[in-house]
Amino acid sequence: MDEMTLEAYERGQLFFDSGDFITAAQILEGVVEAAPDTVAPRLLLARSYYHSAQLQRAESALRGVIDRAPTEAYAHLMLGRTLQRLSRRDEARPFLKMAAAMSGDPDYELMAMLA
């Protein structure tokens, strides 16, 4: 990631941290375009979409993260939660179970059991 892209990522992180998820997403879209194989901006973009209720975009971004980093447990959790919010519980269940298995986090396991 070049210096300008890194600065844009950090700016997107600041907007995300302040709760301005739409502006964060707008900034991070450019970062992902400039560094398409870098997972961190893609995951933060997905989180921005999720928190701003842009759920189809969140789903697409999370699938992109999982394609690039299949062992990213948090991406599996987020995709499962996104699919739940889209009322696609049957599709969500395997992602939640995978997140629980990969992370060993009891909270992830609870979410998988409740799916």
PyMOL commands that set and color helices and strands:
alter all, ss='L'
color gray80, all
select helices_A, chain A and resi 3-17+21-34+39-51+55-68+73-85+89-103+106-114
alter helices_A, ss='H'
color red, helices_A
deselect
rebuild
show_as cartoon
